[in-house]
């Protein structure tokens, strides 16, 4: 079984739990598919091809019904693709295929992404409830999350936390940078959810502890810490966004199988630091908690209701601001 396929099956196994915990507006697991072959060979009722940043995205809708018009689904996917393009400065792959399945209920759930299968560099299957509303699509995060996966090579199984952590961390920042989401709400979500990724008793580091919390929020915490550390070391000249763009520029998209150290080294080379490799060596096989209480204070973010208040005099206030600023 290839690394991409193993990664996809692992992602599928925990996708429902992840979706419910990451955001509050999702529904129960999708129904079992009647077709038991590979998802990229499942029946198609209608298709449309869109172009985003010179990349071709082929959208297939499975047999079934939606209360929304087909154009609404196309616009939803287009917005997600545009957000990822904004963050990375390009669409991560030259072409992709997205297969949308209709299921009972409302909302978006059950997203899974593969690399280099079915004749496509990137393939995503995602479930959309038959009763989904425009508001559900406008507030959805999962489509963007899945497309972010296109921008990293497929890593070995033990490094799945980095694939998911990047997708969790980058998705809302990309949506803020593209004008689809409010920054304050993202900080509030981080403050509430980042502690779910802290090591617990018996933890053996990110590479060896494959719980849901460590995989998703542990990986996202690694990304936040890397972003802040990069910006501190470079006097805010560069951050994780530039590091991740460098991996993509080096050819590291989901259609490729890479080991984690060359992946992180490509990022470090571009930033002129050793931040990512050093953090990985520290956190990969040992339980290293992150002092989020101090970090939030230094960044100058305090939760209030469903938002945050900012302290412009906090030591890392400029770092906080730069994380959401669109890179040139």
Backbone bond lengths (Angstrom), bond angles and torsions (degrees), N, CA, C in turn:
res aa  C-N    CA-C-N  psi(-1)  N-CA   C-N-CA  omega(-1)  CA-C   N-CA-C  phi
1 X - - - 1.482 - - 1.533 108.78 -
2 X 1.331 118.22 130.05 1.456 121.39 -177.84 1.514 111.34 -69.09
3 X 1.344 115.40 163.24 1.465 119.55 178.83 1.513 111.21 -61.87
4 X 1.368 116.23 -38.94 1.464 118.13 179.96 1.523 111.45 -64.29
5 X 1.348 116.21 -41.16 1.458 119.50 -177.70 1.523 110.65 -68.45
6 X 1.336 117.07 -42.21 1.462 120.48 177.95 1.522 110.07 -62.18
7 X 1.328 115.99 -41.05 1.454 120.34 178.39 1.525 111.39 -61.80
8 X 1.327 116.61 -41.69 1.458 121.20 -178.38 1.522 111.18 -65.50
9 X 1.337 117.14 -42.36 1.457 119.48 -179.38 1.523 111.04 -66.97
10 X 1.344 117.62 -38.76 1.451 120.42 176.30 1.522 110.35 -63.24
11 X 1.339 115.81 -43.44 1.455 120.08 178.98 1.517 111.13 -61.94
12 X 1.344 116.81 -41.53 1.452 120.93 -179.41 1.517 111.62 -64.23
13 X 1.322 116.39 -36.42 1.459 120.56 -176.47 1.517 112.69 -65.90
14 X 1.342 116.55 -30.13 1.468 118.79 -177.37 1.531 112.17 -113.31
15 X 1.337 116.87 6.71 1.461 119.78 -174.42 1.522 112.38 -62.32
16 X 1.317 117.97 -41.44 1.457 120.58 -176.97 1.523 110.76 -65.73
17 X 1.321 116.98 -46.98 1.463 120.19 178.60 1.509 110.67 -61.46
18 X 1.320 116.64 -41.76 1.461 120.37 -179.98 1.519 111.04 -64.07
19 X 1.316 116.70 -44.31 1.458 120.43 -177.93 1.516 111.28 -62.22
20 X 1.311 117.81 -42.61 1.458 121.04 -178.10 1.513 110.93 -67.00
21 X 1.326 116.67 -39.57 1.453 119.55 -175.18 1.518 113.08 -79.37
22 X 1.324 118.38 -32.55 1.447 120.18 -176.39 1.519 112.18 -71.46
23 X 1.306 117.70 -38.13 1.458 121.66 -179.83 1.526 108.64 -138.31
24 X 1.331 118.18 152.37 1.456 120.00 -171.98 1.518 115.51 -89.26
25 X 1.318 119.86 -0.03 1.465 120.07 -168.71 1.521 113.87 -106.04
26 X 1.325 117.35 16.56 1.446 119.38 -175.49 1.514 111.75 -97.55
27 X 1.338 116.04 169.59 1.440 121.78 -172.60 1.516 112.09 -113.67
28 X 1.311 115.27 -171.14 1.456 121.13 -178.48 1.523 110.64 -69.81
29 X 1.331 115.51 172.37 1.457 121.35 -178.49 1.522 111.14 -59.31
30 X 1.347 116.95 147.18 1.461 119.13 176.68 1.513 110.93 -68.00
31 X 1.327 116.00 156.71 1.450 120.20 179.94 1.526 110.27 -67.81
32 X 1.333 116.56 156.32 1.458 121.16 179.76 1.530 109.92 -65.50
33 X 1.332 115.57 137.05 1.451 119.75 179.62 1.527 110.11 -69.90
34 X 1.325 116.26 137.70 1.457 119.73 176.06 1.527 110.59 -73.83
35 X 1.300 116.41 -27.30 1.458 121.39 179.57 1.520 107.98 -88.70
36 X 1.333 117.25 126.32 1.457 120.10 -172.59 1.520 113.45 -103.62
37 X 1.311 119.01 6.61 1.451 121.53 177.62 1.521 110.63 -82.50
38 X 1.332 118.48 -176.46 1.461 122.02 177.37 1.521 111.05 -57.07
39 X 1.313 118.77 141.94 1.473 121.19 -177.68 1.518 113.63 -56.49
40 X 1.327 117.46 -33.01 1.462 119.47 -178.28 1.520 113.12 -73.78
41 X 1.337 117.14 -2.84 1.463 120.28 176.67 1.523 111.87 -111.81
42 X 1.307 117.73 11.18 1.459 120.58 -177.69 1.528 110.86 -75.71
43 X 1.348 116.95 160.87 1.471 120.85 -174.18 1.524 112.51 -61.59
44 X 1.316 115.47 147.80 1.463 123.32 -179.85 1.525 108.96 -123.52
45 X 1.347 115.35 131.01 1.461 119.89 178.90 1.531 111.93 -95.85
46 X 1.328 116.34 -37.13 1.463 120.14 178.83 1.519 109.11 -154.12
47 X 1.321 115.76 157.75 1.464 120.79 -175.70 1.524 110.24 -140.52
48 X 1.328 114.00 154.46 1.461 120.01 172.72 1.520 107.96 -151.98
49 X 1.315 116.21 143.80 1.458 121.49 178.59 1.522 109.28 -113.41
50 X 1.330 115.90 131.34 1.463 121.34 177.81 1.526 108.48 -120.25
51 X 1.318 115.37 161.48 1.465 121.55 176.84 1.515 109.06 -120.57
52 X 1.320 115.98 127.12 1.464 122.18 177.02 1.519 107.62 -130.44
53 X 1.330 116.33 118.15 1.469 121.54 178.09 1.529 111.66 51.29
54 X 1.312 116.67 48.52 1.467 124.16 177.90 1.529 114.02 68.42
55 X 1.324 117.58 7.78 1.460 121.27 175.39 1.523 109.35 -103.11
56 X 1.317 115.54 149.40 1.456 121.67 -179.40 1.524 109.30 -103.44
57 X 1.327 116.51 126.82 1.462 121.43 177.69 1.521 107.74 -119.13
58 X 1.318 115.29 117.94 1.454 121.50 -179.74 1.528 108.26 -96.79
59 X 1.321 116.89 118.37 1.465 122.80 -176.15 1.521 109.01 -107.30
60 X 1.328 115.99 121.52 1.460 122.31 177.86 1.517 109.33 -113.54
61 X 1.317 116.50 132.34 1.460 122.01 173.88 1.524 108.93 -104.23
62 X 1.325 115.24 128.58 1.464 120.53 179.12 1.528 110.15 -71.94
63 X 1.320 118.33 163.09 1.464 120.32 173.34 1.527 110.11 -57.13
64 X 1.307 116.08 140.93 1.458 121.05 -177.90 1.512 109.75 143.58
65 X 1.323 115.68 -178.93 1.455 120.12 -176.73 1.523 111.01 -124.71
66 X 1.336 114.80 152.42 1.455 122.96 173.05 1.524 107.76 -131.87
67 X 1.323 116.12 145.27 1.456 119.40 173.66 1.523 111.00 -71.33
68 X 1.327 116.29 -25.88 1.457 121.10 178.80 1.526 110.58 -84.82
69 X 1.324 117.74 151.73 1.462 119.25 173.79 1.526 110.59 -68.67
70 X 1.304 115.98 154.93 1.461 121.36 -179.43 1.522 111.98 -56.90
71 X 1.327 117.17 -35.57 1.465 120.61 -179.40 1.523 112.14 -61.00
72 X 1.331 117.53 -30.84 1.464 120.27 179.06 1.523 110.59 -65.64
73 X 1.316 116.40 -38.33 1.467 120.73 178.36 1.525 110.16 -69.00
74 X 1.318 116.73 -39.38 1.461 120.19 178.07 1.525 110.24 -63.26
75 X 1.339 117.44 -42.56 1.471 120.75 179.65 1.525 111.01 -64.32
76 X 1.338 116.61 -39.03 1.467 121.61 178.90 1.532 110.62 -60.75
77 X 1.308 117.37 -45.88 1.466 120.81 178.75 1.526 110.36 -66.87
78 X 1.326 116.93 -39.74 1.458 120.68 179.61 1.514 111.24 -61.17
79 X 1.329 117.42 -43.53 1.471 121.36 179.49 1.529 110.75 -62.13
80 X 1.313 116.63 -41.46 1.464 119.95 179.15 1.528 110.46 -64.12
81 X 1.320 116.43 -43.38 1.465 120.56 179.08 1.526 111.21 -63.92
82 X 1.319 116.66 -37.67 1.463 120.46 179.11 1.527 111.37 -67.90
83 X 1.332 117.15 -36.76 1.462 120.26 178.13 1.524 110.83 -63.54
84 X 1.324 116.80 -45.04 1.465 120.80 179.63 1.532 110.22 -65.57
85 X 1.316 116.89 -37.72 1.461 120.93 177.19 1.519 111.10 -63.09
86 X 1.304 116.95 -39.28 1.457 120.83 178.12 1.522 110.72 -61.68
87 X 1.327 116.87 -44.55 1.465 119.96 -177.05 1.527 111.38 -67.97
88 X 1.318 117.09 -43.88 1.463 120.41 -174.54 1.528 113.84 -91.86
89 X 1.326 116.88 -7.76 1.459 119.68 -179.37 1.510 113.83 77.95
90 X 1.326 117.23 1.49 1.465 124.24 179.10 1.518 106.98 -168.74
91 X 1.330 116.98 161.72 1.455 118.40 172.01 1.521 107.10 -78.19
92 X 1.343 118.54 137.72 1.469 120.45 -167.58 1.523 116.59 -64.56
93 X 1.334 118.49 -27.03 1.469 121.47 -177.81 1.528 108.61 -131.56
94 X 1.327 117.75 154.96 1.471 119.03 -179.28 1.515 113.36 -67.58
95 X 1.340 116.93 -26.96 1.458 120.32 177.89 1.519 109.35 -153.31
96 X 1.326 116.27 154.93 1.461 121.81 -179.91 1.520 108.56 -151.05
97 X 1.318 115.08 160.34 1.455 121.15 176.08 1.522 108.26 -127.54
98 X 1.330 116.87 134.09 1.459 122.34 179.29 1.521 108.33 -124.31
99 X 1.317 115.70 123.94 1.462 122.62 -176.22 1.524 108.15 -109.95
100 X 1.332 116.96 117.56 1.458 122.76 -175.61 1.523 108.89 -105.12
101 X 1.330 116.49 121.28 1.458 121.66 178.52 1.524 110.53 -104.78
102 X 1.313 115.60 138.05 1.459 122.19 176.77 1.525 109.13 -88.33
103 X 1.344 116.33 130.25 1.459 121.09 179.52 1.525 109.00 -135.89
104 X 1.329 118.31 162.77 1.465 120.30 178.07 1.525 111.60 -61.30
105 X 1.321 116.02 155.28 1.460 121.01 176.48 1.509 112.51 94.61
106 X 1.326 115.49 -161.27 1.460 120.63 -179.64 1.517 109.36 -138.02
107 X 1.313 115.92 155.23 1.448 121.43 -179.73 1.516 112.79 102.69
108 X 1.319 114.89 177.28 1.457 122.66 -178.18 1.520 108.34 -113.13
109 X 1.323 117.57 133.90 1.456 120.03 -178.76 1.526 110.25 -161.51
110 X 1.332 115.46 169.52 1.457 120.52 174.63 1.510 114.94 66.52
111 X 1.330 119.32 40.78 1.450 121.24 177.60 1.523 111.59 -81.93
112 X 1.326 116.95 135.39 1.460 122.77 176.60 1.527 108.51 -140.90
113 X 1.329 116.79 138.45 1.459 120.79 -177.09 1.521 110.55 -126.79
114 X 1.334 115.30 137.25 1.461 123.43 177.13 1.523 109.05 -118.90
115 X 1.313 116.52 155.45 1.455 120.69 173.30 1.505 111.56 -110.57
116 X 1.342 116.29 137.37 1.458 122.66 171.60 1.528 112.63 57.04
117 X 1.328 116.18 52.00 1.466 120.93 176.90 1.527 109.43 -131.58
118 X 1.316 115.68 156.56 1.457 120.75 176.19 1.508 114.23 56.78
119 X 1.345 117.03 26.45 1.451 120.82 179.09 1.509 114.64 81.62
120 X 1.328 117.98 9.15 1.462 121.02 -178.56 1.527 110.43 -123.79
121 X 1.342 118.62 139.06 1.465 120.14 175.97 1.526 112.87 -58.87
122 X 1.330 116.60 -32.81 1.466 121.27 178.79 1.523 108.67 -141.48
123 X 1.318 115.64 134.09 1.468 120.59 179.45 1.522 108.86 -134.56
124 X 1.331 115.94 129.22 1.465 121.96 178.06 1.516 110.08 -123.07
125 X 1.323 115.35 132.13 1.468 120.95 168.59 1.527 107.00 -109.04
126 X 1.314 116.33 132.57 1.462 120.49 -178.88 1.527 109.07 -142.56
127 X 1.321 116.54 146.20 1.460 122.19 -176.98 1.532 110.15 -105.17
128 X 1.317 115.47 134.06 1.466 122.22 177.77 1.524 108.07 -125.33
129 X 1.329 116.61 126.29 1.459 121.04 -179.11 1.518 112.54 -64.91
130 X 1.326 115.81 146.71 1.460 120.61 -178.85 1.526 112.35 -62.16
131 X 1.340 116.65 -29.09 1.463 120.48 -177.91 1.531 112.91 -99.03
132 X 1.320 116.35 16.26 1.462 120.76 179.69 1.524 110.81 -59.50
133 X 1.329 116.19 138.17 1.459 122.11 179.03 1.529 110.55 -101.60
134 X 1.322 114.51 168.74 1.463 118.83 175.99 1.520 110.45 -61.63
135 X 1.326 117.05 -36.66 1.465 120.52 178.36 1.528 111.02 -62.28
136 X 1.334 117.10 -37.31 1.470 120.40 176.84 1.525 110.46 -60.53
137 X 1.308 116.71 -43.99 1.459 120.06 -179.53 1.521 111.33 -70.07
138 X 1.334 117.15 -37.42 1.465 120.58 -178.59 1.520 112.15 -64.23
139 X 1.342 117.03 -30.35 1.466 120.62 -177.67 1.525 112.81 -102.78
140 X 1.321 117.00 2.44 1.465 119.82 -177.60 1.524 111.19 -66.89
141 X 1.325 115.77 143.86 1.463 123.29 176.37 1.528 112.00 -112.84
142 X 1.353 117.68 -20.88 1.452 120.30 -168.12 1.524 113.55 -68.88
143 X 1.322 118.36 -37.24 1.451 119.37 -179.63 1.520 110.52 -62.68
144 X 1.315 116.84 -42.91 1.465 120.03 177.10 1.520 110.78 -64.21
145 X 1.328 117.11 -42.70 1.465 122.16 177.49 1.522 110.97 -54.49
146 X 1.326 117.15 -46.26 1.461 120.04 -177.60 1.527 111.43 -67.65
147 X 1.320 118.17 -38.44 1.464 120.00 -179.38 1.525 110.88 -70.41
148 X 1.337 117.85 -30.94 1.466 119.52 174.50 1.525 110.90 -57.41
149 X 1.325 117.15 -34.00 1.467 120.17 178.43 1.531 112.42 -58.33
150 X 1.320 117.53 -25.04 1.464 120.23 -179.42 1.535 111.46 -62.54
151 X 1.330 117.02 -23.60 1.460 121.99 -168.90 1.520 114.33 -93.78
152 X 1.323 118.00 14.05 1.462 121.36 177.68 1.522 108.17 -136.85
153 X 1.321 118.25 141.10 1.466 118.26 176.33 1.521 111.48 -64.58
154 X 1.314 116.41 156.01 1.455 121.16 175.63 1.527 108.08 -70.32
155 X 1.334 115.69 124.38 1.461 122.37 -175.71 1.521 110.34 -102.35
156 X 1.332 118.01 164.80 1.467 120.24 174.49 1.523 111.88 -58.28
157 X 1.319 116.47 158.20 1.464 121.73 -174.60 1.518 113.34 -53.37
158 X 1.335 117.33 -39.74 1.464 119.33 -175.73 1.529 112.45 -68.46
159 X 1.329 116.58 -14.00 1.471 120.26 179.67 1.521 112.56 -103.91
160 X 1.330 116.86 17.51 1.466 120.85 179.77 1.523 111.62 -57.97
161 X 1.324 117.27 -28.67 1.470 121.89 179.55 1.529 111.91 -60.41
162 X 1.346 117.61 -32.07 1.460 119.18 179.45 1.520 110.46 -73.94
163 X 1.334 117.93 -39.72 1.460 120.77 176.39 1.524 110.66 -59.14
164 X 1.330 116.68 -48.46 1.464 119.77 -178.28 1.516 111.75 -74.47
165 X 1.331 116.99 -37.04 1.462 119.68 179.52 1.514 112.29 -61.91
166 X 1.341 117.09 -42.39 1.459 120.39 176.96 1.520 110.65 -62.89
167 X 1.329 117.21 -43.62 1.467 119.78 -179.62 1.523 111.33 -62.97
168 X 1.341 117.38 -40.89 1.467 120.66 178.54 1.523 110.55 -65.26
169 X 1.321 117.07 -43.28 1.469 121.23 -175.40 1.527 112.47 -74.52
170 X 1.323 116.86 -43.65 1.465 120.53 -173.59 1.521 111.98 -75.80
171 X 1.340 117.74 -36.64 1.478 120.81 -174.42 1.525 113.82 -49.24
172 X 1.360 120.62 -54.91 1.461 117.88 -178.04 1.518 113.22 -70.31
173 X 1.336 118.03 -31.92 1.467 119.85 177.91 1.521 109.82 -64.87
174 X 1.326 116.96 -42.33 1.466 120.53 177.64 1.524 111.05 -60.76
175 X 1.308 116.68 -39.80 1.466 119.98 -179.71 1.527 111.69 -70.83
176 X 1.323 117.41 -33.83 1.463 119.99 174.42 1.527 109.76 -65.96
177 X 1.323 116.72 -47.00 1.463 120.72 -177.31 1.528 112.21 -63.18
178 X 1.321 116.90 -27.47 1.465 120.09 179.62 1.528 112.37 -95.18
179 X 1.330 117.05 8.33 1.462 121.26 175.20 1.510 115.00 78.88
180 X 1.334 117.74 20.88 1.459 121.32 -176.99 1.528 113.42 -102.25
181 X 1.323 117.94 -6.26 1.457 120.99 -171.63 1.518 108.73 -152.14
182 X 1.348 116.39 152.71 1.459 121.46 179.33 1.526 110.15 -91.07
183 X 1.309 116.76 133.14 1.460 122.02 -176.24 1.527 112.60 -61.04
184 X 1.324 117.80 -41.65 1.466 120.60 -175.51 1.528 111.52 -59.46
185 X 1.333 116.81 -39.33 1.455 119.97 179.25 1.512 112.40 -64.54
186 X 1.328 116.82 -31.61 1.463 120.61 179.26 1.524 110.27 -69.04
187 X 1.330 116.87 -43.52 1.467 119.47 176.89 1.526 110.50 -61.12
188 X 1.316 116.40 -39.66 1.468 119.64 178.46 1.524 110.48 -61.00
189 X 1.330 116.67 -44.47 1.465 120.50 179.25 1.526 111.09 -64.03
190 X 1.331 116.98 -39.27 1.462 119.78 178.63 1.525 110.95 -62.94
191 X 1.321 116.40 -45.97 1.464 120.21 -178.77 1.522 110.30 -61.12
192 X 1.320 116.23 -38.54 1.461 120.38 -178.67 1.529 112.53 -74.39
193 X 1.325 117.14 -37.51 1.458 120.03 -168.69 1.521 116.00 -103.56
194 X 1.324 119.02 -26.21 1.460 120.27 -177.28 1.534 113.14 -54.91
195 X 1.337 119.66 -38.79 1.473 118.62 179.53 1.528 114.19 -61.06
196 X 1.320 118.48 -17.95 1.466 120.44 177.91 1.528 111.98 -64.91
197 X 1.316 116.95 -16.97 1.453 121.20 179.85 1.509 114.83 -95.93
198 X 1.336 117.64 3.64 1.463 120.27 -179.71 1.531 110.85 -68.36
199 X 1.350 118.10 147.71 1.467 120.25 176.96 1.519 111.55 -65.66
200 X 1.326 115.45 145.09 1.459 122.23 176.97 1.521 109.59 -117.50
201 X 1.317 116.46 -178.86 1.460 120.39 -178.76 1.524 110.41 -54.49
202 X 1.316 116.34 133.98 1.457 121.15 179.07 1.515 114.26 85.60
203 X 1.328 117.89 1.64 1.462 121.25 -178.72 1.532 110.22 -65.46
204 X 1.339 115.11 139.98 1.463 120.80 -178.79 1.528 111.49 -120.29
205 X 1.317 116.45 26.69 1.458 120.20 -179.36 1.510 112.07 92.02
206 X 1.322 116.19 166.51 1.462 121.39 -173.96 1.522 112.99 -63.63
207 X 1.323 117.63 -35.03 1.464 119.95 -179.57 1.524 113.09 -71.00
208 X 1.320 117.07 -22.06 1.467 120.70 -171.28 1.519 114.41 -117.94
209 X 1.328 117.50 3.95 1.463 121.24 -178.32 1.523 108.09 -124.88
210 X 1.318 116.55 103.70 1.460 120.27 -168.53 1.528 112.97 -105.94
211 X 1.327 116.78 37.25 1.458 120.39 174.37 1.518 109.35 -73.43
212 X 1.333 115.01 163.77 1.466 118.64 178.21 1.529 111.40 -60.17
213 X 1.329 117.22 -47.03 1.461 120.33 -176.80 1.512 112.77 -60.97
214 X 1.334 116.73 -44.28 1.461 119.99 -178.46 1.534 111.21 -70.99
215 X 1.326 116.59 -35.39 1.464 120.03 -178.30 1.525 111.46 -67.49
216 X 1.316 117.16 -47.88 1.462 120.78 -175.49 1.525 112.10 -88.72
217 X 1.323 117.52 -61.26 1.456 119.87 -175.47 1.520 112.95 -82.46
218 X 1.342 117.20 -26.66 1.460 118.75 171.28 1.516 110.67 -65.09
219 X 1.337 116.34 -42.40 1.455 120.51 176.15 1.518 112.48 -65.10
220 X 1.336 116.87 -39.11 1.468 120.40 178.45 1.526 110.89 -67.21
221 X 1.341 117.13 -37.53 1.457 120.44 176.99 1.521 111.56 -63.22
222 X 1.327 116.36 -40.04 1.464 121.08 174.89 1.525 110.04 -57.54
223 X 1.331 116.92 -44.12 1.469 121.46 -179.03 1.522 111.75 -65.17
224 X 1.326 117.01 -43.36 1.463 120.11 178.30 1.519 110.59 -62.11
225 X 1.326 116.50 -45.89 1.465 120.36 -179.85 1.523 110.37 -62.94
226 X 1.330 117.37 -40.38 1.463 121.00 177.68 1.525 110.73 -63.77
227 X 1.320 117.10 -42.64 1.459 121.40 -179.02 1.528 110.82 -61.81
228 X 1.325 116.28 -48.75 1.470 120.81 -179.43 1.527 110.50 -64.27
229 X 1.324 117.42 -44.35 1.465 121.23 -178.54 1.520 111.16 -63.81
230 X 1.324 117.08 -42.75 1.456 120.34 176.93 1.526 111.52 -58.57
231 X 1.303 116.17 -45.84 1.456 120.09 -176.56 1.534 111.50 -69.13
232 X 1.327 116.51 -33.69 1.466 119.85 175.85 1.532 110.70 -67.52
233 X 1.323 116.93 -44.88 1.461 120.35 -176.88 1.522 113.09 -68.89
234 X 1.310 117.98 -28.87 1.470 121.51 -175.83 1.529 112.08 -105.56
235 X 1.327 116.13 16.27 1.475 120.08 -177.24 1.527 111.39 52.68
236 X 1.320 114.54 40.15 1.467 122.84 174.45 1.525 113.38 71.56
237 X 1.330 117.40 16.39 1.466 118.76 178.86 1.522 111.82 -77.52
238 X 1.325 117.00 -27.03 1.460 119.55 -176.95 1.515 109.73 -148.98
239 X 1.317 115.92 159.68 1.461 120.42 -178.37 1.517 110.31 -150.00
240 X 1.321 115.60 -164.12 1.463 119.73 -177.17 1.522 111.54 -63.87
241 X 1.305 118.20 -32.00 1.461 120.39 179.83 1.529 110.98 -58.85
242 X 1.317 117.34 -45.81 1.457 120.87 178.80 1.533 110.72 -67.57
243 X 1.333 116.60 -36.41 1.462 120.76 179.42 1.529 110.81 -64.45
244 X 1.330 116.81 -43.63 1.460 120.25 -179.66 1.525 111.61 -70.87
245 X 1.313 116.96 -34.25 1.464 119.53 174.82 1.528 110.72 -62.16
246 X 1.336 116.10 -35.83 1.463 120.01 -179.02 1.526 111.31 -66.39
247 X 1.327 117.41 -37.97 1.468 120.36 176.17 1.521 109.70 -60.30
248 X 1.313 116.25 -44.28 1.467 120.83 -179.82 1.524 110.89 -65.33
249 X 1.324 116.78 -41.88 1.463 120.93 179.13 1.524 111.41 -62.64
250 X 1.338 116.22 -32.27 1.464 120.74 178.82 1.528 112.51 -76.64
251 X 1.329 117.39 1.20 1.460 121.53 178.26 1.503 114.16 99.02
252 X 1.335 117.34 8.28 1.456 121.46 -175.58 1.513 113.44 -87.91
253 X 1.319 117.50 77.16 1.464 120.50 171.79 1.527 109.42 -111.72
254 X 1.314 116.99 179.61 1.463 121.41 -170.51 1.534 113.66 -65.03
255 X 1.305 117.91 -16.09 1.463 119.61 179.22 1.528 112.34 -76.32
256 X 1.337 116.46 -7.25 1.458 121.83 -176.74 1.522 111.27 -108.17
257 X 1.332 117.22 149.18 1.462 123.32 171.79 1.523 108.73 -103.58
258 X 1.320 116.56 114.67 1.464 120.99 178.05 1.521 109.35 -124.50
259 X 1.324 115.97 155.88 1.457 121.03 167.45 1.510 108.70 -82.89
260 X 1.330 116.35 162.09 1.457 119.25 -171.75 1.531 112.95 -72.17
261 X 1.328 118.44 -38.15 1.469 118.92 -176.83 1.532 112.42 -64.87
262 X 1.330 120.75 -47.00 1.471 118.40 175.11 1.532 112.70 -60.47
263 X 1.319 116.23 -32.03 1.468 119.93 178.27 1.526 110.43 -64.22
264 X 1.318 116.30 -49.51 1.462 120.66 -179.13 1.526 111.39 -69.98
265 X 1.318 117.14 -33.63 1.462 120.34 178.55 1.526 111.59 -65.75
266 X 1.326 117.02 -34.77 1.472 120.16 176.09 1.521 110.39 -63.07
267 X 1.326 116.14 -38.07 1.462 120.39 177.95 1.522 111.04 -69.58
268 X 1.316 116.70 -45.13 1.468 120.25 -178.96 1.523 111.68 -63.18
269 X 1.325 116.67 -38.46 1.463 120.12 179.30 1.518 111.06 -59.47
270 X 1.311 116.24 -40.57 1.469 120.46 -178.28 1.520 112.21 -69.79
271 X 1.337 117.16 -31.44 1.467 119.94 -178.26 1.524 112.47 -92.98
272 X 1.330 117.30 -7.07 1.460 120.19 -179.13 1.517 112.96 68.86
273 X 1.334 116.32 27.24 1.462 121.18 -179.22 1.529 109.19 -133.22
274 X 1.319 115.18 -178.75 1.464 121.55 171.77 1.528 110.12 -124.95
275 X 1.316 115.22 29.40 1.464 120.60 -173.16 1.522 111.98 -61.40
276 X 1.329 117.20 -50.49 1.465 119.64 -173.37 1.528 111.74 -69.85
277 X 1.320 117.59 -43.78 1.463 118.65 179.46 1.523 111.25 -66.94
278 X 1.328 117.41 -36.27 1.464 120.50 179.28 1.529 111.12 -67.40
279 X 1.311 117.11 -43.59 1.468 120.27 177.84 1.521 110.41 -63.95
280 X 1.331 116.38 -40.90 1.459 119.36 179.21 1.526 111.21 -62.11
281 X 1.313 117.21 -45.62 1.456 120.55 179.55 1.522 111.49 -62.49
282 X 1.321 116.13 -30.24 1.462 120.49 179.77 1.515 112.69 -77.30
283 X 1.341 117.80 -38.85 1.457 121.92 -168.56 1.522 114.45 -106.51
284 X 1.319 118.59 -8.38 1.460 120.34 -171.91 1.519 113.21 -71.91
285 X 1.320 118.16 -37.48 1.471 120.67 -175.90 1.516 113.56 -122.86
286 X 1.331 117.09 6.42 1.465 121.07 179.04 1.524 109.57 -131.14
287 X 1.326 118.26 146.84 1.470 120.64 177.97 1.526 110.90 -78.31
288 X 1.309 116.22 102.98 1.462 121.42 -178.29 1.528 108.99 -112.85
289 X 1.335 118.46 104.14 1.468 119.77 178.22 1.527 111.11 -73.51
290 X 1.308 115.85 153.79 1.466 122.02 176.66 1.524 108.38 -104.46
291 X 1.318 116.73 132.44 1.467 121.79 179.35 1.536 108.23 -81.21
292 X 1.337 115.26 81.72 1.459 119.57 -176.86 1.527 112.17 -68.17
293 X 1.315 118.21 -33.97 1.465 120.37 -179.81 1.520 110.73 -56.85
294 X 1.325 116.17 -48.39 1.463 120.15 178.35 1.519 111.38 -67.74
295 X 1.335 116.52 -39.28 1.464 120.23 -178.58 1.518 111.50 -61.91
296 X 1.338 117.45 -44.43 1.474 119.39 179.07 1.528 110.57 -62.90
297 X 1.334 117.09 -39.24 1.462 120.37 178.89 1.526 110.97 -63.63
298 X 1.334 116.60 -43.25 1.452 119.92 -179.39 1.525 112.24 -67.59
299 X 1.336 116.25 -35.06 1.462 120.20 177.33 1.521 112.22 -76.81
300 X 1.318 116.48 -20.51 1.465 120.46 177.89 1.502 114.23 81.20
301 X 1.358 116.68 42.77 1.456 120.46 177.03 1.524 109.77 -124.96
302 X 1.331 115.55 127.81 1.459 122.19 179.28 1.525 108.72 -127.00
303 X 1.347 118.66 125.17 1.467 119.79 -177.90 1.519 112.35 -70.26
304 X 1.325 116.25 138.11 1.459 123.48 173.44 1.512 107.92 -141.52
305 X 1.333 117.41 115.88 1.462 122.14 -177.60 1.527 109.21 55.61
306 X 1.351 118.57 -121.84 1.456 121.16 -179.69 1.520 112.90 -102.22
307 X 1.326 116.60 18.05 1.452 120.47 -178.47 1.527 108.67 -138.72
308 X 1.314 117.65 -161.70 1.459 121.75 176.92 1.523 109.00 -139.18
309 X 1.306 115.17 160.85 1.460 120.84 167.60 1.517 107.98 -108.38
310 X 1.318 116.48 147.33 1.458 122.08 -177.21 1.523 111.06 -105.29
311 X 1.312 115.43 143.94 1.461 121.90 172.86 1.524 107.26 -108.67
312 X 1.332 118.21 102.24 1.469 120.18 -176.07 1.521 113.07 -67.40
313 X 1.330 118.10 -13.06 1.462 121.36 -179.43 1.528 112.40 -98.25
314 X 1.315 117.21 3.65 1.459 120.51 179.06 1.526 109.94 -63.04
315 X 1.345 117.97 149.44 1.473 121.03 -176.01 1.522 114.15 -56.09
316 X 1.348 117.14 -34.47 1.461 120.35 -177.55 1.524 111.79 -112.48
317 X 1.325 116.64 30.30 1.467 119.93 -179.33 1.527 111.19 -61.47
318 X 1.324 117.59 -39.36 1.466 120.07 -179.93 1.522 111.09 -69.55
319 X 1.311 116.86 -33.16 1.457 120.30 175.24 1.524 109.76 -64.22
320 X 1.324 115.93 -45.52 1.475 120.49 178.08 1.520 110.59 -56.12
321 X 1.312 116.70 -45.62 1.456 120.17 -178.15 1.527 111.92 -65.77
322 X 1.323 116.46 -37.73 1.460 119.79 -174.69 1.528 112.31 -72.75
323 X 1.343 118.50 -25.35 1.450 121.02 -179.33 1.522 111.45 -59.51
324 X 1.321 116.94 -35.28 1.461 120.86 -177.49 1.535 113.10 -99.16
325 X 1.331 117.10 -2.52 1.456 119.52 177.61 1.521 109.29 -76.67
326 X 1.313 117.21 137.88 1.462 121.05 -178.86 1.516 110.57 -68.33
327 X 1.322 116.75 125.94 1.461 120.70 179.55 1.515 110.51 -71.10
328 X 1.314 115.95 149.02 1.461 120.27 179.16 1.520 109.45 -74.42
